[in-house]
Amino acid sequence: MKGLTSSVMLILLTAIDLGVPYLMIGHIPSIWATYLFWTLLTLGVILFAIVYTSQWGRQE
């Protein structure tokens, strides 16, 4: 089940990565919206990686 959850999270993050810049914040003239988006997305990916790898090597 953990593999399915990770796959869903990966697909969701990829969809956000591709969809938000072009569909949601592309019309905002301020560059700060883009910087905020990429910063938050990067933090989300880092947190996902920490949670995913925290159980690395442990027996289930």
Secondary structure, 3 states (H helix, E strand, C coil): CHHHHHHHHHHHHHHHHHHHHHHHCCCCCCHHHHHHHHHHHHHHHHHHHHHHHCCCCCCC
